[in-house]
């Protein structure tokens, strides 16, 4: 029986000419591919961010179901709250995966409950949006920063054969055990956790994995009152373009589902 494949339209940019978009068609073997779901928590300290996560949950779960049915390995990565799942087979699966030595040293810097891969000037310029205020896009008064999350949002199903981890070594162990070279990232928030977590884009690229971002199944923490002064969704697009230029290509969920890409209701552009 022939191995199933994913037909992807991968969008990228060059560092020298970021306005030039390159689309290339690739096929990825499903048995060599993992989908990592980053920080789709049950709540967020920013009310607008929480609303967008809730809006994206149903469509993302449908994408995950179709990817799983095709044979893609699903890793749920709700950072800092994996202990909620400590007695589940999916969490034990990640913990018991055989140790695999990484080709480079994993990041050891702590941030927000996990290790963190900070922006690397050897790889990328500064982000195109100013998120120094943590990116709450609510109107005044701004939301109070707190740890509002306790688990992954309930609307994303966790099934037998999936794994749960927020640990870089555990992630690498899982990928090595299943001989996975292709890693798809989705979830929130792109300018922070999707890039910086120990299972995120920066770390996976540096580990030599073939990485792609599902660009319609993500969001940013960006306040339009901060530079460059664009609307929230344009701000997200700018970060997507940054990823395409410096880190990895992107594609939309349409390549997995055959349906239209997801679009937030508030995106009126």
N, C-alpha and C positions, 0 to 999 in steps of 0.2 A: 504494500500500500504506500502511495506517495505521501511524503510529509507535507502537512498543511503549511501554507505560507500567508503572510500578510503583505498586501500590495500597498506601499506607502508612497505618497508624494511629499518628499522631504524638501522643505524650504530653508535656504541658508543665505548668508551674506558674507562678503569678504571684509577683512579688516581694512584694507586699503580703499575700498569703494562700497561703503555700507548701503548706499542707495540702489545698488545693483542686486536684484534678487535672482537667485539661482534655484530652480526646481529640478530635482532629479528623482527618477523613479527607482525604488528599490523593493526587493522582496526579502522579507525576514522569515526564517523558519520559526513557527510558533513554539516548537520545543526548545528553542534557544532564546526565547524572549520572555521578559518579566515586565509587569506593569506595577509601578510603585505609586501608591496613593498617599500623598503627603498632607498630614495635618488637617484632614476634613473633620474637625472637632464638632461636638454637639452644641457648642456655644463659643462666643468670642467676646472679648471686652468691648470691641467696637460694634455697635448695633448694626451699622450698615454692612460691615464685613460679615456679620452673622447672617444677615438677611440674604446676602449674595451666596454664601455657602449653602444655605437652605434651598435657595432657588436652583442651584447647580446640582444638588444631591440626587434628585430623581433621574435627570438625564445622564449623570455620570454613572449611576448604578446600572442603567441600561447598557452603557458602553462596557462596563466591567463584566456584566453578564455575558455579553457577546464575545468579549475577548477571552473570558474563561471557557466558554463553550468551544471556541476555536482551539484551545489548548495552551493559551498564554498563562504563565504562572503569576498569581496575584499576591502582592505583598501589601498589607495594610500597615501604614506607618503613622499612627497618631502620636506624635512626639510627646513625651513626658507623662503619658497616661496609659502606657502599655500594661502597667500593673493591674489595671481594671480587668485585663484578660488573662491574669496569671494562671488560672486553672483551666484554660481552654486548650484544646489540642493544637490550635493554630499558633498560640504563643509558645507552647512546648516544642513544636516543630522547629521554630526559629532557634530556640535555646539549645536544642539537641543536634543541630546540624554539625557535621564534623568540621573541626577547625581547619581553615585554609589560610596559608600565609599570603599576605597581600604583597603585591610587587613594589609598593611604596609604603612608607609609614602613614597610617591614618592620622587625621587631625586629632589633637589632644586638647584643644582649647574648648573651654566650657561656655555655653550660652543657652539660656532658656531651657535648661533641663537635659540637653544632650551635648555632644561634642559639636564643634562648628567649624565650617570651612569659610573663612573670611575672604572678601575680594582680594584677588592676587594680581598685583600690578604687572607681573610677568605674563599674565594671560589676558587681562581686561582693563579697560579704562573705568572711570567711576560710572555708576548707574546714571541713566538719563533723567531720572526723577529724584527729587529731594524728599526722602522719607525720614529725615532727621527728627520729625515730630511724631514718628511712629505711624503716620499715614491714615489717621482716622478721617474719613470723608463725610462724617455727620456734620450737620450745621451746629452752631453754638447752642448750648454748651457742649464742648467736646467730651467724649466718653472717658471715664476713669480707667486707666490701665490696671488690669487685675488678671489673675488666672481664672478664667471663667469656664474652662473646659474640664471635663471629667472622663470622656471616652470619645471614640469615633461616633459621628452622627449616626443615628439608628437607621436611617434610610439607605445606608450602604451595607449590603449583605456581606457577611463573612461566612464562607462555606468550607466544607471539608476539602482539604488540599491547598487552601490558602495559608499564608503565614502572617504573623504579626510581630513587628519589631520596629524599634527606633534607633537601633545600634548599628554602627558602621561595620564592625567585625561580623556580627550575626548576619547582616545583609550579604556581605561578601561570602560568608560560609554557605549560605543558601544558594547563591548564584553559582558558586563553584561546584557544589554537590549536584546541581541540576545541569551543569555545563552550559550555563546561560551567558551569552555575550552581548545580547541586545537588551537595553533597559529603556522603557518608556516612563516618563515622569508626568504626573498630573496632580491636581490639588492646589493648595494654597499655602502661603502667599508667594508669588513668584520672585519678587524682589528680595525676599527674606528667606523663608524656610525651604522653598523648592530649590533654590540655588545653594543654600548654606548648610542644610542639615547633613549629618554624616552618611545618609543614603541619597543625598540630593545630587543635583547636576554637577556641581564642581567636583565633588569627591568621586562620583562615578566616572566622569571623564578622565580624571587624573589616574584612576585605577585601570584605565585602558578599555573601558566598556564602550560599546557602540550605543550612544545615548541619543534620545529624541524627546522633545517636549510636545505633549498634546496641547496645542496652544489655545483651543477653545474651551478646554476644561481646566482653566486656571484663573487666578485673579491676583490683584496686587493690593498692598496697603499703600494707598496714595491719596493725599489730600490735595484737591485742585487749587487750594489757596497757596500752595507751595510751588516753587519752580519745577517745571517750566510753565506752569499756569494753564495747563490744558485740562480738559474734562477727565474724569476718572478712567474711562475706558480707553481714551487715547493714551493716557499714562501707562496703562497696561500694555497697549500695543508697542509703546516705546521700549518697555522692558523686554517684551518678546523679541523685538528687533535686536536688542543688545545681546540676548541669548543666541540668536541666529548668527550674529556677527562674531562672537567670541567663544562660544561654548559648544553648541550643538544645533542641528537642524530641528525644525518643528513640522508638525502635520496636524490635521484636524480629525476629530472623531468620525467624520464621514468616511474616512478610509477603513474604519473598523465596522461601521454600522450600515453604510450605504444610505444613511439619512442625511438631512441637512446638519451642518455644524451648529453647535449650541451658541445662543446669543442671549445675553442678559436682557430682560425686559426694559431695564432702565437705559439701555444703550440706544439712543435715539438718532445716532449719526446716520 
